[in-house]
């Protein structure tokens, strides 16, 4: 279970002013101590179901008794999802309860939740023709071409009169009055003029309505697909834009979606701040300049932040104003399509950071402008305190409202089908799951914290519908939940009674690293606590692990590299001078922290843009407090591209980490065994998949002839070595050395083995290094063994060089979208090495992966 955390801490603002400098010498020699190993007892990594108190409770009944439905769509599509039928047959056998018997005490809660889901889905089938048709709301609402004209529809039950206004009618709606039906939906058909649409493409439009007190207001249509603002007028309101380009200007996708990888290696990116210059970057520049870098570093997934339109840039994209519109700061809808198609051509899947947990409270530009004091049933949001998030200063959706469900589900379908996204990262899921939104809550793992009257069943049912829909539309979709609470079942399928996410973010991990880096000396680092923090998760629910994301780089905080090296990064990163002890320690620990997180922390891995090479400083969006500067709202790619700066070492190691998983698929493996957490030696030894990892966190001690336990007998060789010269190390570990195993104890009697492992081999383990070892099959022969074992040697060539990404664009055709044939160096990204993720059932977990 995720550790206890303080949710959404307030930022503390601070600043540093020195500019980055270059030095002129290089030196690598350091004094290290050679010490003997002391054997310790077994410590197994925990990947188990946590216990709970058995307390019954009365479920909170919050379903709306009156079901309101809007536009009924006549076409009926059969629902292929067997969830409703399977639940209906046997409500007693909810699959999640058999996977985790500890949830049995909360059977009533699960029955109620599942019944609510079934009821909602059946109502949608009855009134809308099924979830498939219900989620195509964008074909009816907003502006759509129909025979002979443009039809505009808007749900606004609180409006007394309504008009559509814009450039096309001189902002005078007197001749374009709308009609209201019994469900509060306003509509108008605007006939074509002279054979052309009456509303020109790329022209401004708004919805004007009069509410109960007689006041007329202008609002951006809720379903608008593009919105812009006058960049020369500071603080100007946004305008809705009618977007319907002619065929010659409409982007046509050229490349299919890449196959789903065995495990996601996610590169979290923000297009706007991806330029090296202090300005907002564009979708096309990101596609041409940044995507090749991501590909070169062996990621298989890009997660795009801040795609949905948001009027306040400094919100990082999380205060959404226009849910169906792409952020116009970086370009047009066609430009975003170009980016996604380019990613697909490189074998990269693209996830969207979707925000359905709340909405901007901006009345002028956003959805909140439709709230004019009406009841919750006639609004997108709850009324009163329930409709307002006091920490985020934003509005909260009413997930029980028929039109809200239509709006949000259609929003998901829109991004999947119109833009070809491959899945989503749902933001703020904790806030959705509970009425308290996680505010002032410390989650301890007690199941009563998850299943009580505090649970927002309306939101849970919406998320079940959302995940069911996403996987019906795109069975290979990847959907990740940002949840800090660790709610059981969040990452299990809807058909089992879960909420249906594929992964959750392991949000406790970065907090643990920050605590260690800020508050503990190297001697105080606990190998057992680190190991426990990384392995403490529900083994039947997959996690995406990360050492740091965008959260850790926001102004007032620091990246791991900056925490480790701080101001010395301004003067000590040149290879032309000796590395100071601070720089040497910082680069060494930066590599170790990220690899340990990747190898032990989850079933996927995430890195935020720039952290792969130790980007210095912090992120600070333009605001009044910094003089509206973009200086800290960019990525300094020149640092990693400069050959004589040490940033290249961390970047090369990041490439190697990802390539290691590409080669050995350890992230997707259910075999995870921590055999030693030696506090005195400061060493962690574990097996993940077919690899053996050894992490020596001791600041001084190098261990020669260090014995490590393993499962299979045979010959082992180095697969990845953080001490390699290519990664800024000292090159102390031999990569051409064969490590032969010795049997330990009586076969099948773990207590007689070495650290409960039936075999062992001996290694050299230098201080502050991590090494992964792979088993080499004897029949492969010596001519092959080096290639199989040494990812480092592969990286020594073309892939390892920091400038390689530059060559990717040179291989692209004239339209700058690469063909699959251009990437034969990494066929597994686009060929048969990458397949669908296998569902891991409880009985499939290998022996030794759980504590007794």
Secondary structure, DSSP 4 states (H G I P E B T S, - for coil): -PPP---SPPP------PPP------B-----EEE--------PPP-----------PPPP---SS----PPP---------HHHHHHH-TT--HHHHH-GGGGGGHHHHHHHHHHHHHHHHHHHHHHS-HHHHTTGGGTSEEEEETTEEEEEEE-TT-SEEEEEEGGGTT--TT-B-EE-TTSEEEEEEE-BTTB-SS-TTEEEEEEEE-TTS-EEEE--TT-S-EE--TTSTTPPPEEEE----TTTS----SPPPPPPSS-EEEEEESTT-SSSSS---HHHIIIIIHHHHHHTT--EEEEES-EE-S-GGGTT-S-SEEEEE-GGG--HHHHHHHHHHHHHTT-EEEEEE--S-EE--TTTSGGGG-SS--GGGSSB--GGGGEETTTTEE-B-TT-HHHHHHHHHHHHHHHHHH---EEEETTHHHHHBTTTTTT----S-GGGTSSTTB-HHHHHHHHHHHHHHHHH-TT-EEEE--SS--TTTTS-GGGTS---SEEE-HHHHHHHHHHHHH--GGG--HHHHHHHHH-S-TTS-EEE-S--GGGGBTTS--HHHHHHGGGGGTS-BTTSBPPHHHHHHHHHHHHHHHHHHHHS-SEEEEETTGGGT--S-B----GGGTS--TTSS--HHHHH-TTBTHHHHHHHHHHHHHHHHHH--TT---EEEEEEETTTTEEEEEETTEEEEEE--SSEEEEEEEEEESS-SEEEEEEETTSGGGTS---S-SS--EE-EE-SSTT-GGGSBTTBSEEEEEEE-TTEEEEEEEE-GGG-HHHHHHHH-HHHHHHSGGGSTTTHHHHHHTS-TTS---GGGGGGGGGGTSTT--PPPP--GGGSPTTSS--
